[in-house]
Amino acid sequence: MKKIIFVATLMAASFSASAADTMIKLPIAGALAVNDAEKRLDEGVKFYFAGQQTPKVLTKITSDKTSQRTNGFGKSAEKSCNWVFLSAMLALQKRAKEVGANAVINIVSNFKDVEMASATEFECADGAIMAGVALKGTSSRSPSRQVTIGISAGLLHNIPLRN
């Protein structure tokens, strides 16, 4: 019995040592180009990453964090990370809708409360069996009369309409 416990302890220790997360940076545009991300993200909530120009902000409602994980076993880091990035974006979108926001601004990667700000990349923790993305952003209200003018690097840009 002692031998079985010893072997199980040894296996658990070696597994946890090999399960350390590797932090990787991936393009936001790439993540938005797969998994039907553009269709799954509601047009009623716009997303602006740190460093991107935002429309006029009428009200900053609340700052929110989300930390999402997905099974990465047998998948490429890019595939797992893009999937979990979309999950994190959907969580930010859900919270924005709950508080009556129509935009999430100043979005940064925030894994283990360490910020990584980029307008073009997000950070993903890729482990042996799990991948994780943590994002932080500010839900806000911007002028509701906006028109989408195009997609640049996979991100929607908006211009307020003048009366």
PyMOL commands that place a pseudoatom at each C-alpha (Angstrom):
pseudoatom trace, name=CA, resn=MET, resi=1, chain=A, elem=C, hetatm=0, pos=[0.000, 0.000, 0.000]
pseudoatom trace, name=CA, resn=LYS, resi=2, chain=A, elem=C, hetatm=0, pos=[2.844, 2.392, 0.857]
pseudoatom trace, name=CA, resn=LYS, resi=3, chain=A, elem=C, hetatm=0, pos=[4.377, 1.652, -2.538]
pseudoatom trace, name=CA, resn=ILE, resi=4, chain=A, elem=C, hetatm=0, pos=[1.131, 2.653, -4.335]
pseudoatom trace, name=CA, resn=ILE, resi=5, chain=A, elem=C, hetatm=0, pos=[0.865, 5.906, -2.371]
pseudoatom trace, name=CA, resn=PHE, resi=6, chain=A, elem=C, hetatm=0, pos=[4.516, 6.703, -3.108]
pseudoatom trace, name=CA, resn=VAL, resi=7, chain=A, elem=C, hetatm=0, pos=[4.060, 6.091, -6.848]
pseudoatom trace, name=CA, resn=ALA, resi=8, chain=A, elem=C, hetatm=0, pos=[0.864, 8.179, -6.921]
pseudoatom trace, name=CA, resn=THR, resi=9, chain=A, elem=C, hetatm=0, pos=[2.591, 11.031, -5.086]
pseudoatom trace, name=CA, resn=LEU, resi=10, chain=A, elem=C, hetatm=0, pos=[5.567, 10.869, -7.440]
pseudoatom trace, name=CA, resn=MET, resi=11, chain=A, elem=C, hetatm=0, pos=[3.304, 10.920, -10.492]
pseudoatom trace, name=CA, resn=ALA, resi=12, chain=A, elem=C, hetatm=0, pos=[1.294, 13.872, -9.151]
pseudoatom trace, name=CA, resn=ALA, resi=13, chain=A, elem=C, hetatm=0, pos=[4.471, 15.832, -8.435]
pseudoatom trace, name=CA, resn=SER, resi=14, chain=A, elem=C, hetatm=0, pos=[5.902, 15.201, -11.889]
pseudoatom trace, name=CA, resn=PHE, resi=15, chain=A, elem=C, hetatm=0, pos=[2.573, 16.070, -13.545]
pseudoatom trace, name=CA, resn=SER, resi=16, chain=A, elem=C, hetatm=0, pos=[2.219, 19.363, -11.667]
pseudoatom trace, name=CA, resn=ALA, resi=17, chain=A, elem=C, hetatm=0, pos=[5.807, 20.292, -12.551]
pseudoatom trace, name=CA, resn=SER, resi=18, chain=A, elem=C, hetatm=0, pos=[5.142, 19.673, -16.236]
pseudoatom trace, name=CA, resn=ALA, resi=19, chain=A, elem=C, hetatm=0, pos=[1.796, 21.508, -16.131]
pseudoatom trace, name=CA, resn=ALA, resi=20, chain=A, elem=C, hetatm=0, pos=[3.353, 24.960, -15.717]
pseudoatom trace, name=CA, resn=ASP, resi=21, chain=A, elem=C, hetatm=0, pos=[1.818, 27.607, -17.927]
pseudoatom trace, name=CA, resn=THR, resi=22, chain=A, elem=C, hetatm=0, pos=[3.805, 29.077, -20.798]
pseudoatom trace, name=CA, resn=MET, resi=23, chain=A, elem=C, hetatm=0, pos=[2.729, 32.650, -21.509]
pseudoatom trace, name=CA, resn=ILE, resi=24, chain=A, elem=C, hetatm=0, pos=[2.314, 33.307, -25.222]
pseudoatom trace, name=CA, resn=LYS, resi=25, chain=A, elem=C, hetatm=0, pos=[1.129, 36.339, -27.172]
pseudoatom trace, name=CA, resn=LEU, resi=26, chain=A, elem=C, hetatm=0, pos=[-1.211, 35.894, -30.115]
pseudoatom trace, name=CA, resn=PRO, resi=27, chain=A, elem=C, hetatm=0, pos=[-2.807, 38.362, -32.529]
pseudoatom trace, name=CA, resn=ILE, resi=28, chain=A, elem=C, hetatm=0, pos=[-6.266, 39.611, -31.592]
pseudoatom trace, name=CA, resn=ALA, resi=29, chain=A, elem=C, hetatm=0, pos=[-7.190, 39.748, -35.280]
pseudoatom trace, name=CA, resn=GLY, resi=30, chain=A, elem=C, hetatm=0, pos=[-6.353, 36.047, -35.661]
pseudoatom trace, name=CA, resn=ALA, resi=31, chain=A, elem=C, hetatm=0, pos=[-8.560, 35.099, -32.724]
pseudoatom trace, name=CA, resn=LEU, resi=32, chain=A, elem=C, hetatm=0, pos=[-11.444, 37.167, -34.111]
pseudoatom trace, name=CA, resn=ALA, resi=33, chain=A, elem=C, hetatm=0, pos=[-11.088, 35.503, -37.522]
pseudoatom trace, name=CA, resn=VAL, resi=34, chain=A, elem=C, hetatm=0, pos=[-11.852, 31.966, -36.247]
pseudoatom trace, name=CA, resn=ASN, resi=35, chain=A, elem=C, hetatm=0, pos=[-14.583, 30.168, -34.286]
pseudoatom trace, name=CA, resn=ASP, resi=36, chain=A, elem=C, hetatm=0, pos=[-17.240, 32.464, -35.812]
pseudoatom trace, name=CA, resn=ALA, resi=37, chain=A, elem=C, hetatm=0, pos=[-16.068, 35.133, -33.353]
pseudoatom trace, name=CA, resn=GLU, resi=38, chain=A, elem=C, hetatm=0, pos=[-17.327, 38.105, -35.384]
pseudoatom trace, name=CA, resn=LYS, resi=39, chain=A, elem=C, hetatm=0, pos=[-20.790, 36.501, -35.601]
pseudoatom trace, name=CA, resn=ARG, resi=40, chain=A, elem=C, hetatm=0, pos=[-20.884, 35.402, -31.956]
pseudoatom trace, name=CA, resn=LEU, resi=41, chain=A, elem=C, hetatm=0, pos=[-19.921, 38.805, -30.571]
pseudoatom trace, name=CA, resn=ASP, resi=42, chain=A, elem=C, hetatm=0, pos=[-23.009, 41.012, -30.505]
pseudoatom trace, name=CA, resn=GLU, resi=43, chain=A, elem=C, hetatm=0, pos=[-22.770, 44.220, -32.548]
pseudoatom trace, name=CA, resn=GLY, resi=44, chain=A, elem=C, hetatm=0, pos=[-24.540, 46.014, -29.694]
pseudoatom trace, name=CA, resn=VAL, resi=45, chain=A, elem=C, hetatm=0, pos=[-21.320, 45.947, -27.648]
pseudoatom trace, name=CA, resn=LYS, resi=46, chain=A, elem=C, hetatm=0, pos=[-18.104, 47.266, -29.205]
pseudoatom trace, name=CA, resn=PHE, resi=47, chain=A, elem=C, hetatm=0, pos=[-14.640, 46.308, -27.950]
pseudoatom trace, name=CA, resn=TYR, resi=48, chain=A, elem=C, hetatm=0, pos=[-11.593, 48.580, -27.753]
pseudoatom trace, name=CA, resn=PHE, resi=49, chain=A, elem=C, hetatm=0, pos=[-8.234, 47.290, -26.598]
pseudoatom trace, name=CA, resn=ALA, resi=50, chain=A, elem=C, hetatm=0, pos=[-5.705, 49.460, -24.751]
pseudoatom trace, name=CA, resn=GLY, resi=51, chain=A, elem=C, hetatm=0, pos=[-4.184, 51.974, -27.133]
pseudoatom trace, name=CA, resn=GLN, resi=52, chain=A, elem=C, hetatm=0, pos=[-7.088, 51.939, -29.594]
pseudoatom trace, name=CA, resn=GLN, resi=53, chain=A, elem=C, hetatm=0, pos=[-9.010, 55.117, -30.223]
pseudoatom trace, name=CA, resn=THR, resi=54, chain=A, elem=C, hetatm=0, pos=[-12.506, 54.947, -28.759]
pseudoatom trace, name=CA, resn=PRO, resi=55, chain=A, elem=C, hetatm=0, pos=[-15.580, 56.990, -29.539]
pseudoatom trace, name=CA, resn=LYS, resi=56, chain=A, elem=C, hetatm=0, pos=[-16.535, 59.654, -27.025]
pseudoatom trace, name=CA, resn=VAL, resi=57, chain=A, elem=C, hetatm=0, pos=[-17.219, 57.931, -23.701]
pseudoatom trace, name=CA, resn=LEU, resi=58, chain=A, elem=C, hetatm=0, pos=[-20.356, 59.291, -22.065]
pseudoatom trace, name=CA, resn=THR, resi=59, chain=A, elem=C, hetatm=0, pos=[-20.187, 57.194, -18.908]
pseudoatom trace, name=CA, resn=LYS, resi=60, chain=A, elem=C, hetatm=0, pos=[-17.706, 54.709, -17.474]
pseudoatom trace, name=CA, resn=ILE, resi=61, chain=A, elem=C, hetatm=0, pos=[-19.972, 52.221, -15.717]
pseudoatom trace, name=CA, resn=THR, resi=62, chain=A, elem=C, hetatm=0, pos=[-17.735, 49.571, -14.167]
pseudoatom trace, name=CA, resn=SER, resi=63, chain=A, elem=C, hetatm=0, pos=[-14.407, 47.829, -14.489]
pseudoatom trace, name=CA, resn=ASP, resi=64, chain=A, elem=C, hetatm=0, pos=[-14.669, 44.076, -14.989]
pseudoatom trace, name=CA, resn=LYS, resi=65, chain=A, elem=C, hetatm=0, pos=[-12.331, 41.093, -15.059]
pseudoatom trace, name=CA, resn=THR, resi=66, chain=A, elem=C, hetatm=0, pos=[-12.806, 37.657, -16.534]
pseudoatom trace, name=CA, resn=SER, resi=67, chain=A, elem=C, hetatm=0, pos=[-10.580, 34.621, -16.371]
pseudoatom trace, name=CA, resn=GLN, resi=68, chain=A, elem=C, hetatm=0, pos=[-11.506, 31.754, -18.654]
pseudoatom trace, name=CA, resn=ARG, resi=69, chain=A, elem=C, hetatm=0, pos=[-9.938, 28.327, -19.155]
pseudoatom trace, name=CA, resn=THR, resi=70, chain=A, elem=C, hetatm=0, pos=[-10.440, 25.612, -21.714]
pseudoatom trace, name=CA, resn=ASN, resi=71, chain=A, elem=C, hetatm=0, pos=[-9.232, 22.094, -22.279]
pseudoatom trace, name=CA, resn=GLY, resi=72, chain=A, elem=C, hetatm=0, pos=[-6.054, 22.276, -24.338]
pseudoatom trace, name=CA, resn=PHE, resi=73, chain=A, elem=C, hetatm=0, pos=[-5.213, 18.596, -24.341]
pseudoatom trace, name=CA, resn=GLY, resi=74, chain=A, elem=C, hetatm=0, pos=[-4.337, 17.389, -27.850]
pseudoatom trace, name=CA, resn=LYS, resi=75, chain=A, elem=C, hetatm=0, pos=[-4.888, 20.842, -29.393]
pseudoatom trace, name=CA, resn=SER, resi=76, chain=A, elem=C, hetatm=0, pos=[-2.404, 23.384, -30.642]
pseudoatom trace, name=CA, resn=ALA, resi=77, chain=A, elem=C, hetatm=0, pos=[-1.704, 26.322, -28.362]
pseudoatom trace, name=CA, resn=GLU, resi=78, chain=A, elem=C, hetatm=0, pos=[-3.088, 28.702, -30.984]
pseudoatom trace, name=CA, resn=LYS, resi=79, chain=A, elem=C, hetatm=0, pos=[-6.358, 26.793, -31.350]
pseudoatom trace, name=CA, resn=SER, resi=80, chain=A, elem=C, hetatm=0, pos=[-6.895, 26.514, -27.580]
pseudoatom trace, name=CA, resn=CYS, resi=81, chain=A, elem=C, hetatm=0, pos=[-5.924, 30.123, -26.931]
pseudoatom trace, name=CA, resn=ASN, resi=82, chain=A, elem=C, hetatm=0, pos=[-8.134, 31.515, -29.694]
pseudoatom trace, name=CA, resn=TRP, resi=83, chain=A, elem=C, hetatm=0, pos=[-11.070, 29.519, -28.339]
pseudoatom trace, name=CA, resn=VAL, resi=84, chain=A, elem=C, hetatm=0, pos=[-10.603, 30.678, -24.750]
pseudoatom trace, name=CA, resn=PHE, resi=85, chain=A, elem=C, hetatm=0, pos=[-10.011, 34.282, -25.911]
pseudoatom trace, name=CA, resn=LEU, resi=86, chain=A, elem=C, hetatm=0, pos=[-13.481, 34.208, -27.501]
pseudoatom trace, name=CA, resn=SER, resi=87, chain=A, elem=C, hetatm=0, pos=[-14.909, 32.842, -24.235]
pseudoatom trace, name=CA, resn=ALA, resi=88, chain=A, elem=C, hetatm=0, pos=[-13.332, 35.740, -22.343]
pseudoatom trace, name=CA, resn=MET, resi=89, chain=A, elem=C, hetatm=0, pos=[-14.687, 38.275, -24.850]
pseudoatom trace, name=CA, resn=LEU, resi=90, chain=A, elem=C, hetatm=0, pos=[-18.166, 36.752, -24.558]
pseudoatom trace, name=CA, resn=ALA, resi=91, chain=A, elem=C, hetatm=0, pos=[-17.935, 37.044, -20.751]
pseudoatom trace, name=CA, resn=LEU, resi=92, chain=A, elem=C, hetatm=0, pos=[-17.007, 40.750, -21.033]
pseudoatom trace, name=CA, resn=GLN, resi=93, chain=A, elem=C, hetatm=0, pos=[-19.873, 41.240, -23.489]
pseudoatom trace, name=CA, resn=LYS, resi=94, chain=A, elem=C, hetatm=0, pos=[-22.360, 39.533, -21.154]
pseudoatom trace, name=CA, resn=ARG, resi=95, chain=A, elem=C, hetatm=0, pos=[-21.320, 41.729, -18.229]
pseudoatom trace, name=CA, resn=ALA, resi=96, chain=A, elem=C, hetatm=0, pos=[-21.471, 44.891, -20.374]
pseudoatom trace, name=CA, resn=LYS, resi=97, chain=A, elem=C, hetatm=0, pos=[-25.050, 44.062, -21.371]
pseudoatom trace, name=CA, resn=GLU, resi=98, chain=A, elem=C, hetatm=0, pos=[-26.000, 43.366, -17.741]
pseudoatom trace, name=CA, resn=VAL, resi=99, chain=A, elem=C, hetatm=0, pos=[-24.896, 46.869, -16.695]
pseudoatom trace, name=CA, resn=GLY, resi=100, chain=A, elem=C, hetatm=0, pos=[-26.370, 48.636, -19.739]
pseudoatom trace, name=CA, resn=ALA, resi=101, chain=A, elem=C, hetatm=0, pos=[-23.071, 49.356, -21.501]
pseudoatom trace, name=CA, resn=ASN, resi=102, chain=A, elem=C, hetatm=0, pos=[-22.601, 49.450, -25.254]
pseudoatom trace, name=CA, resn=ALA, resi=103, chain=A, elem=C, hetatm=0, pos=[-18.788, 49.318, -25.226]
pseudoatom trace, name=CA, resn=VAL, resi=104, chain=A, elem=C, hetatm=0, pos=[-15.911, 47.755, -23.343]
pseudoatom trace, name=CA, resn=ILE, resi=105, chain=A, elem=C, hetatm=0, pos=[-12.860, 50.012, -23.461]
pseudoatom trace, name=CA, resn=ASN, resi=106, chain=A, elem=C, hetatm=0, pos=[-9.219, 49.768, -22.397]
pseudoatom trace, name=CA, resn=ILE, resi=107, chain=A, elem=C, hetatm=0, pos=[-9.195, 45.974, -22.593]
pseudoatom trace, name=CA, resn=VAL, resi=108, chain=A, elem=C, hetatm=0, pos=[-5.924, 44.444, -21.386]
pseudoatom trace, name=CA, resn=SER, resi=109, chain=A, elem=C, hetatm=0, pos=[-4.709, 40.914, -20.754]
pseudoatom trace, name=CA, resn=ASN, resi=110, chain=A, elem=C, hetatm=0, pos=[-4.624, 40.390, -17.006]
pseudoatom trace, name=CA, resn=PHE, resi=111, chain=A, elem=C, hetatm=0, pos=[-3.389, 36.873, -16.232]
pseudoatom trace, name=CA, resn=LYS, resi=112, chain=A, elem=C, hetatm=0, pos=[-2.756, 36.436, -12.484]
pseudoatom trace, name=CA, resn=ASP, resi=113, chain=A, elem=C, hetatm=0, pos=[-3.314, 40.203, -12.134]
pseudoatom trace, name=CA, resn=VAL, resi=114, chain=A, elem=C, hetatm=0, pos=[-0.295, 41.026, -14.320]
pseudoatom trace, name=CA, resn=GLU, resi=115, chain=A, elem=C, hetatm=0, pos=[-1.418, 43.443, -17.035]
pseudoatom trace, name=CA, resn=MET, resi=116, chain=A, elem=C, hetatm=0, pos=[-0.229, 43.229, -20.625]
pseudoatom trace, name=CA, resn=ALA, resi=117, chain=A, elem=C, hetatm=0, pos=[-1.630, 46.083, -22.706]
pseudoatom trace, name=CA, resn=SER, resi=118, chain=A, elem=C, hetatm=0, pos=[-1.681, 45.833, -26.490]
pseudoatom trace, name=CA, resn=ALA, resi=119, chain=A, elem=C, hetatm=0, pos=[-3.974, 46.986, -29.264]
pseudoatom trace, name=CA, resn=THR, resi=120, chain=A, elem=C, hetatm=0, pos=[-2.968, 44.015, -31.425]
pseudoatom trace, name=CA, resn=GLU, resi=121, chain=A, elem=C, hetatm=0, pos=[-2.120, 41.053, -29.151]
pseudoatom trace, name=CA, resn=PHE, resi=122, chain=A, elem=C, hetatm=0, pos=[-3.565, 39.146, -26.205]
pseudoatom trace, name=CA, resn=GLU, resi=123, chain=A, elem=C, hetatm=0, pos=[-1.754, 36.954, -23.714]
pseudoatom trace, name=CA, resn=CYS, resi=124, chain=A, elem=C, hetatm=0, pos=[-2.626, 33.300, -23.143]
pseudoatom trace, name=CA, resn=ALA, resi=125, chain=A, elem=C, hetatm=0, pos=[-1.364, 30.831, -20.566]
pseudoatom trace, name=CA, resn=ASP, resi=126, chain=A, elem=C, hetatm=0, pos=[-0.791, 27.564, -22.390]
pseudoatom trace, name=CA, resn=GLY, resi=127, chain=A, elem=C, hetatm=0, pos=[-0.386, 24.533, -20.145]
pseudoatom trace, name=CA, resn=ALA, resi=128, chain=A, elem=C, hetatm=0, pos=[-0.118, 20.792, -20.635]
pseudoatom trace, name=CA, resn=ILE, resi=129, chain=A, elem=C, hetatm=0, pos=[-3.880, 20.251, -20.344]
pseudoatom trace, name=CA, resn=MET, resi=130, chain=A, elem=C, hetatm=0, pos=[-5.438, 23.727, -20.035]
pseudoatom trace, name=CA, resn=ALA, resi=131, chain=A, elem=C, hetatm=0, pos=[-5.212, 27.112, -21.738]
pseudoatom trace, name=CA, resn=GLY, resi=132, chain=A, elem=C, hetatm=0, pos=[-6.329, 30.314, -20.070]
pseudoatom trace, name=CA, resn=VAL, resi=133, chain=A, elem=C, hetatm=0, pos=[-7.033, 33.924, -20.961]
pseudoatom trace, name=CA, resn=ALA, resi=134, chain=A, elem=C, hetatm=0, pos=[-7.763, 36.663, -18.465]
pseudoatom trace, name=CA, resn=LEU, resi=135, chain=A, elem=C, hetatm=0, pos=[-9.012, 40.050, -19.644]
pseudoatom trace, name=CA, resn=LYS, resi=136, chain=A, elem=C, hetatm=0, pos=[-9.890, 43.271, -17.875]
pseudoatom trace, name=CA, resn=GLY, resi=137, chain=A, elem=C, hetatm=0, pos=[-11.843, 46.193, -19.336]
pseudoatom trace, name=CA, resn=THR, resi=138, chain=A, elem=C, hetatm=0, pos=[-14.165, 49.058, -18.520]
pseudoatom trace, name=CA, resn=SER, resi=139, chain=A, elem=C, hetatm=0, pos=[-17.823, 48.786, -19.487]
pseudoatom trace, name=CA, resn=SER, resi=140, chain=A, elem=C, hetatm=0, pos=[-19.029, 52.162, -20.740]
pseudoatom trace, name=CA, resn=ARG, resi=141, chain=A, elem=C, hetatm=0, pos=[-21.712, 54.005, -22.667]
pseudoatom trace, name=CA, resn=SER, resi=142, chain=A, elem=C, hetatm=0, pos=[-20.815, 55.786, -25.867]
pseudoatom trace, name=CA, resn=PRO, resi=143, chain=A, elem=C, hetatm=0, pos=[-23.109, 57.721, -28.193]
pseudoatom trace, name=CA, resn=SER, resi=144, chain=A, elem=C, hetatm=0, pos=[-25.638, 55.196, -29.448]
pseudoatom trace, name=CA, resn=ARG, resi=145, chain=A, elem=C, hetatm=0, pos=[-25.852, 56.571, -32.976]
pseudoatom trace, name=CA, resn=GLN, resi=146, chain=A, elem=C, hetatm=0, pos=[-22.773, 55.072, -34.614]
pseudoatom trace, name=CA, resn=VAL, resi=147, chain=A, elem=C, hetatm=0, pos=[-22.068, 53.581, -37.975]
pseudoatom trace, name=CA, resn=THR, resi=148, chain=A, elem=C, hetatm=0, pos=[-19.540, 50.845, -38.653]
pseudoatom trace, name=CA, resn=ILE, resi=149, chain=A, elem=C, hetatm=0, pos=[-17.084, 52.046, -41.304]
pseudoatom trace, name=CA, resn=GLY, resi=150, chain=A, elem=C, hetatm=0, pos=[-14.999, 48.937, -41.812]
pseudoatom trace, name=CA, resn=ILE, resi=151, chain=A, elem=C, hetatm=0, pos=[-12.760, 46.293, -40.396]
pseudoatom trace, name=CA, resn=SER, resi=152, chain=A, elem=C, hetatm=0, pos=[-9.113, 47.017, -39.762]
pseudoatom trace, name=CA, resn=ALA, resi=153, chain=A, elem=C, hetatm=0, pos=[-6.944, 44.140, -38.517]
pseudoatom trace, name=CA, resn=GLY, resi=154, chain=A, elem=C, hetatm=0, pos=[-10.147, 42.245, -37.740]
pseudoatom trace, name=CA, resn=LEU, resi=155, chain=A, elem=C, hetatm=0, pos=[-11.502, 44.885, -35.353]
pseudoatom trace, name=CA, resn=LEU, resi=156, chain=A, elem=C, hetatm=0, pos=[-14.610, 46.964, -35.902]
pseudoatom trace, name=CA, resn=HIS, resi=157, chain=A, elem=C, hetatm=0, pos=[-14.197, 50.740, -35.857]
pseudoatom trace, name=CA, resn=ASN, resi=158, chain=A, elem=C, hetatm=0, pos=[-17.086, 53.138, -35.315]
pseudoatom trace, name=CA, resn=ILE, resi=159, chain=A, elem=C, hetatm=0, pos=[-17.737, 56.809, -35.928]
pseudoatom trace, name=CA, resn=PRO, resi=160, chain=A, elem=C, hetatm=0, pos=[-20.444, 58.727, -34.038]
pseudoatom trace, name=CA, resn=LEU, resi=161, chain=A, elem=C, hetatm=0, pos=[-23.026, 60.253, -36.374]
pseudoatom trace, name=CA, resn=ARG, resi=162, chain=A, elem=C, hetatm=0, pos=[-23.598, 63.999, -36.123]
pseudoatom trace, name=CA, resn=ASN, resi=163, chain=A, elem=C, hetatm=0, pos=[-27.090, 65.410, -36.064]
for i in range(1, 163): cmd.bond("trace and resi %d" % i, "trace and resi %d" % (i + 1))
show_as sticks, trace
zoom trace
